[in-house]
Amino acid sequence: MGENLAPDENRRDYDFRNINRGKNSPCIIMGILNITPDSFHSESRRFELQDSVKRGLEIWDHGATWLDIGGESTRPGANPVDTEEELRRVIPVIKSLKERRPEGLISIDTRRAKVAREAINAGAEMINDVSGFSDPEMIDVVIETGCAVCIMHMQGEPEKMQDNPEYKNCVDEVSLFLFDKAQKLVDMGHPKELIIIDPGIGFGKLLKHNIQLMKSIDTLTDSNFSTLLGVSRKSMIGQITGKQKTEDRLPGTLATSAFAFYNDIDIIRVHDIDENVDLMKVLSELV
């Protein structure tokens, strides 16, 4: 941990309504932009600056509140990239998007504190850490910048996390992990309203674990923290439906988005913005 944990005088103010969903209102939509050559859903991949910026603007224009930008694939079996390469991929995109759309909200999907800090300095408003603070300096970045943060649970590393994940009690272990990390931030003075927890569907979990977590999602949603669910086009959907190609998993994805709506999830992280926006509009009118 770093010594200087006082909030930076340049930290920005955040609108909690972009993180905390109101009762019977639509789930907040986070669109996925992968600046990678190897993310699991090929249609989410972008690698050239101009193409990445164009896609980012489209995601906002189609109705997403958040744009989640990642420069390292964390799909099962993915090889890690070094910090400098990750920075080279994401920072120019964040800066270019902020120049064109200053009011647009950006989340940086990273496990590295250095990348997170530079992304926040470039204009990002949220850190989405799929490793749940495996980098001990990540907490320093959150406290010093006062940014929003999403803490996700992952068992193991992406390269081998699906080899043979085991839990004595998956729901208890995941929830305790998330609550411990979140409460630590609160104890250090970080606003509870800026903390989001994510069970990490598909990250070091078998199908049975994913189903257990979703069936017990109230363990997370009944807490005082916002919740995020990311199931879009994942293998869980393929295992249930038999659809092996990610391109064929949109109907299953929309089913999980409806599940999120009816189970008080605040944010859904998705590839398909138009379809999820329409789904939320219809469901909101029917409750």
Steps between C-alpha positions, in 0.01 A plus 500: 500500500623850424545757772299779341139395530349847520253563219652691211387863494421455131266204554171536316145493624291205386130468445386202707203457265741367238590216736196441719183394320170639621211274591320360191727702273707335224830335577787734423674378186876467470621437145812294431791628291797264483823646361633149455560245225381202706189576708252212494228676295662610176247774425603688816864521390656819370870564454548817297455837670253647251287185493502476881390862542225457241367193678518671839291792375249255351462322832411828671276611213305174519414560864774366725577708809846352549769401252726228642840506327746214540845443355556145623280201434401316818309221326580145618840398365607853406867590522585815698638812332763720663410831660653719233313323222174531692563873545585539132168344406260684731631847588485653148144368461387650832657836420350511150153406625512762774602765247197415288253425779613660829178404677528133403564262790793260468597198707849354470505121510840415649675301770797738521520806723731688262257457212207599721671817622598614152153421368335709774745782427407472131131542580354166611257513794493137615746216560363155416742258663419141408764371741354661811815700587764237426729801451534637857553854368155504336334604826735799519385611155134473596543694825726768355286571195160446660382318188219250471618140523364159409647210699463162334567151633731273303649172616846451353648670193336518154752258350393211723193618692266251330725196538329368813348770721382374838297653783367366829216751478520718190239758605650551845858515377429747220278728707739508795789584268308788343363638827846490658659697215214749483487558875874561507448792261214635710716480813763705318246771425386412148131577434291185514290634211803479271571132567361227273534126554496234227481121564720433196287259300731269305820607675632191672153345522326200348144516369364374832684777684365767263145373545538488879623860503218628282233311693637656820566845354295660777798430727670783311206720405374513860829658606563872503716479189403532137524182294619428148426188297703403196368193319483632144564221246705300753554124497237456772238592241655265247501215751133550583375553144746289304605806297875467467560812288495828689313658206202272577466591867305828482161350602659332800676825587171689495353241735776578751440873453132448585613300801714798604205737464269291718769428761607856577837493324621858450730464196519247219819472295406404143616484139164574333382848593191552284339172597562548872379861494175391333459215748537737794253750353233234459554341841493839671155568356364166618584517870 
